Amino acid sequence: SRALICLALGSLLPIHMPGSAAVLPADLEKTLEIFARAFDLDEKEWTGTWRAQLEKAFIVTPLQLHAAVGEPGLVDRFKKAECYGEDFPNWKAEVIVDLRNFLPGRLQSRTLSLALECVLRVEAGTAETSYRHRGAGARNQSLGPERFEVPGARGRLVKGGQLPEYPNEMPWKLHVDCAGFQRNVYEAITESSISERHLSDRRFLRASDFARFFAGLPSVLERSDCASQWRRVPCVSDILPGDFVSYTPSDYVARKTLAGLLRDVRMQLDLAEGGDGPFKHALENDDSDDEGAEKWIKLVENKLEQVGVNSPESLLDKIEAGSLNEDLQAKGKKGFGKATMDEFEEACLACKNGYQNTGHIVMACEVAEKQGKDAWRVQILHSTGSGKHAGVQRGYHKLLSKKGEDGKVEWLHERTQCLANIGRLIL
């Protein structure tokens, strides 16, 4: 059967996923409802009189509204359509700026369309997929076996073209991990790199880097102008299709052996020491100083064995008791510095909590649906090692609200209890 994809900007065509009801992009009424709720405005007025005014001026989709508030002359447009003043709302500059900073833009529409087509092709059998990390181990962080080949996608989504038929003779190759999927979708549309050096201690962004990046962005609720295509969405109830949701429990994963833990710690210490210079990226190469790292690991292992530490569990016991350095000094050994102790503790806690990855990132493909007092569910597109198969697929995430120590509401991923950070492309 034919799968319909929203390739035309502002299209309200349903996106049919095999075996399910159609997935619809947020229409204008739903978008205005979410906007009004986010800014504590009257939702009935915005979905009623404000929407009617927009429709009389032939603004009937969120993307058309995004374009209209992004350029001068909106009020004149209403006046020409004879829908300004008297029974119609008067638009203040502040409202236009708020919409400009809140609404997703063309980039988000296109990345969502490409991500959806990837999922549709997997389900139709016209795309290969697997969950594939870029590198294996702490010191091999090259792009490795990752493959993301989507021939013809950008030509249709950016320049316009024919909707594809399924099955298709050109199989796509989607062999990526979670961050690799989102990064490649973005880069395929923009033909530019998102892996800016200052955003990550790798030459590519991982899920944890996305989470930290989103957390530092200006909010979609702020009126300040900024030279960025990205904004942070502070509330899960304000999620719109195409938003990115990322979370990270730690920079470490669970290791069974002390040597494995120390190898990860050494990598983090090296990257921190490298700062923003080229040294940190040289550390990712296979020809980096592996011999020096292995020598350090062996020396530290021998040192820890002298005070009865031979596993991640016993190392954490010493750290929590506050006795590690005292015990070492009693043996005539030098204690560890604060930076190393902090890394030891974080790595040990990752082992204790059984972290299998350093984070996850997904793309929302629908608005969030409220489930109970403090819970929301959102349908997502992602690449994962679990689910019906390993690789690119759709699924659901449940997010919970919780008040932080400062009294502000935080949003947590239900299963991991990790803080969720949400990013939106507003250009």
Order of alpha helices (4+ residues) and beta strands (2+ residues): alpha-alpha-alpha-alpha-alpha-alpha-beta-beta-alpha-beta-alpha-alpha-beta-beta-alpha-alpha-alpha-alpha-alpha-alpha-beta-beta-beta-beta-beta-beta
